[in-house]
């Protein structure tokens, strides 16, 4: 995407697909907070006693945390596993991938994932997928603590 207007258009279109990368108010999270969240998620995933949906949500959040900590290869690998395990039906994981590749300067792939997301709107189960993605965002906020707790409550209610 060459022009700022194209990036603005992309971001506006992506606002329709809840994911970790379009959380509001998370730009100022400290590295220490992100590392603590990573540690907690890694520990919980190692136990692996959650249901499949819970594991997917945790992996989606961990993807974002890893990317924010500049562990891009790990983030991409984990994100790919989630996309595969959900058969490309998880809005948050697809939207995460679109943002990741955009931020890694792969505009073509970013648009491809955005187009895949937009095609999902015609799926008879889209509203369920969308509601799940919104619930995931509420979960992310709850895990990030502090000022984000009110955002979690707002999304859950």
For each residue, the residues with C-beta under 8 A, 3 or more apart:
1: 6 7 10 102 107 110 111
2: 6
3: 6 7
4: 7 8
5: 8 9
6: 1 2 3 9 10
7: 1 3 4 10 11
8: 4 5 11 12
9: 5 6 12 13
10: 1 6 7 13 14 102 110 111 114
11: 7 8 14 15 22
12: 8 9 15
13: 9 10 16 114 118
14: 10 11 17 19 21 22 95 98 99 114
15: 11 12 22
16: 13 117
17: 14 22 91 92 94 95 98 117 133
18: 22 91 92 95 130 133 134 136 137
19: 14 22 60 64 91 92 93 94 95 96 99 133 136 137
20: 23 60 61 63 64 92 96 136 137 140
21: 14 64 67 95 96 99 100
22: 11 14 15 17 18 19 95 99
23: 20 26 64 137 140 141 144 151
24: 151
25: 28 147 148 151
26: 23 29 144 148
27:
28: 25
29: 26 33 34 68 144
30: 33 34
31: 34 35 69
32: 35 36
33: 29 30 36 37 144 145 146
34: 29 30 31 37 38 65 68 69
35: 31 32 38 39 69
36: 32 33 39 40
37: 33 34 40 41 61 65 143 144
38: 34 35 41 42 62 65 66 69
39: 35 36 42 43
40: 36 37 43 44 143
41: 37 38 44 45 58 61 62 65 143
42: 38 39 45 46 62
43: 39 40 46 47
44: 40 41 47 50 58
45: 41 42 48 55 58 59 62
46: 42 43
47: 43 44
48: 45 55
49:
50: 44 54 55 58
51: 54 55
52: 55 56 85
53: 56 57 132
54: 50 51 57 58
55: 45 48 50 51 52 58 59
56: 52 53 59 60 82 85 86 90 93
57: 53 54 60 61 92 136 139
58: 41 44 45 50 54 55 61 62
59: 45 55 56 62 63 78 79 81 82 93
60: 19 20 56 57 63 64 79 82 90 92 93 96 136 140
61: 20 37 41 57 58 64 65 136 139 140 143
62: 38 41 42 45 58 59 65 66 78
63: 20 59 60 66 67 75 78 79 82 93 96 100
64: 19 20 21 23 60 61 67 68 75 96 140
65: 34 37 38 41 61 62 68 69
66: 38 62 63 69 71 72 74 75 78
67: 21 63 64 70 71 72 75 100 103
68: 29 34 64 65
69: 31 34 35 38 65 66
70: 67
71: 66 67 74 75
72: 66 67 75 76 100 104
73: 76 77
74: 66 71 77 78
75: 63 64 66 67 71 72 78 79 100
76: 72 73 79 80 100
77: 73 74 80 81
78: 59 62 63 66 74 75 81 82
79: 59 60 63 75 76 82 83 93 96 97 100
80: 76 77 83 84 97
81: 59 77 78 84 85
82: 56 59 60 63 78 79 85 86 90 93
83: 79 80 86 88 90 93 94 97
84: 80 81 87
85: 52 56 81 82
86: 56 82 83 89 90 93
87: 84
88: 83 94 116
89: 86 120 123 125 129
90: 56 60 82 83 86 93 94 129 132 133
91: 17 18 19 94 95 117 120 129 130 132 133
92: 17 18 19 20 57 60 95 96 132 133 136 137
93: 19 56 59 60 63 79 82 83 86 90 96 97
94: 17 19 83 88 90 91 97 98 113 116 117 120
95: 14 17 18 19 21 22 91 92 98 99 113 117 133
96: 19 20 21 60 63 64 79 92 93 99 100
97: 79 80 83 93 94 100 101 113
98: 14 17 94 95 101 102 109 110 113 114 117
99: 14 19 21 22 95 96 102 103 110
100: 21 63 67 72 75 76 79 96 97 103 104
101: 97 98 104 106 109 110 113
102: 1 10 98 99 105 106 107 110
103: 67 99 100
104: 72 100 101
105: 102
106: 101 102 109 110
107: 1 102 110 111
108: 111 112
109: 98 101 106 112 113
110: 1 10 98 99 101 102 106 107 113 114
111: 1 10 107 108 114 115
112: 108 109 115 116
113: 94 95 97 98 101 109 110 116 117
114: 10 13 14 98 110 111 117 118
115: 111 112 118 119
116: 88 94 112 113 119 120
117: 16 17 91 94 95 98 113 114 120
118: 13 114 115 121
119: 115 116 122 123
120: 89 91 94 116 117 123 126 129
121: 118 126
122: 119 126
123: 89 119 120 126 129
124:
125: 89 128 129
126: 120 121 122 123 129 130
127: 130 131
128: 125 131 132
129: 89 90 91 120 123 125 126 132 133
130: 18 91 126 127 133 134
131: 127 128 134 135
132: 53 90 91 92 128 129 135 136
133: 17 18 19 90 91 92 95 129 130 136 137
134: 18 130 131 137 138 155
135: 131 132 138 139 155 156
136: 18 19 20 57 60 61 92 132 133 139 140
137: 18 19 20 23 92 133 134 140 141 155
138: 134 135 141 142 151 152 153 155 156
139: 57 61 135 136 142 143 152
140: 20 23 60 61 64 136 137 143 144 152
141: 23 137 138 144 148 149 151 152 155
142: 138 139 145 148 149 152
143: 37 40 41 61 139 140
144: 23 26 29 33 37 140 141 148
145: 33 142 148 149
146: 33 149
147: 25 150 151
148: 25 26 141 142 144 145 151 152
149: 141 142 145 146 152 153
150: 147 153 154
151: 23 24 25 138 141 147 148 154 155
152: 138 139 140 141 142 148 149 155 156
153: 138 149 150 156 157
154: 150 151 157
155: 134 135 137 138 141 151 152
156: 135 138 152 153
157: 153 154
